[in-house]
Amino acid sequence: MSETAIRSERPRAFTRILRLTRPNRADAIAFALLAGLAALVFRGAEGVAEPLARLRVEPVTLDPVYLPYYALRTVIRMFAALFASLLFTLVVATLAARSRRAGQIIVPALDILQSVPILGFLTFTVTFFMGLFPGRIVGVECAAVFAIFTSQAWNMAFSFYQSLRSVPSDLDEVTRGFALSPLRRFLRLDLPFATPSLVWNAMMSMSGGWFFVVASEAITVGNTTVTLPGIGSWLALAIARKDFGAIGLAVLAMGIVILVYDQLFFRPIVAWADRFRFEQTASAERPRSWAYDLFRRTRLLPALFAPVTGFGRLLLAFDRGSGRPRATHDRPRG
């Protein structure tokens, strides 16, 4: 190719890049949604590092004006517990599935832990977390998140463990044939294969966490009861006062909150995770999500999340297992 042709090709390539990264209507809607969610998270996280006496100055009330704020605080705690459960699941369940000795210890321990009542954990975890952050609200918040964590983590860990143990033998032979390192095997086979089941169990665990919201937000330490702002504490106060109207408002708020995060969070993840489903026959109907379709039409979001994918590639590049010899096949000589 001549130098003149190369110079004329550069502006065309630059124009194509600008066309791909030029914002469209989907980018504007997605940016508005993400900006709104970020603002809500920052609003709900305000006051976490403040002194514990703040809860006595501003106690929980049954004024409907505060109910959206209480719902926001509860949802943030539940998602914090969900992400902690996800991290726990990926580490502990993978270790139990890939190490026989670790599995002999971890699996019975998980079975025992899931049989312990939630209130049984609160008896000692509240004192522990409040000792880590003395006189601060964040200590009680950590205790509440841990209480919700105990209602989610064991189910997710067992689900991921069973998925890793049921990987088809032919796929396992492929990873052995290519001599994949443990990290590459986890990222290329284990995690994608177990993702659909993990997503559905995360949804079930999130639903199960609502049963323990009241116990996690109204914490008693000795003769002192610490009430965190949230739907659970609203319900506890409404039940104590026998205010059926406030109870109805709390149930309505819970329904709206569940509908919102189902549409904006779980439905897109379910639609995305369907691509990893391992089936011999194609499913009759694939899950759909308007939010997932919206994010797929964006042009700037892939560029914003490029550092995340770049970090994954960098991690694989520095993986020591990448230098292992791979299985080779002798070519027939002609």
Beta strands, then each sheet from edge to edge (+ up, - down):
strand 1: 218-221
strand 2: 224-227
sheet 1: 1+ 2-
end
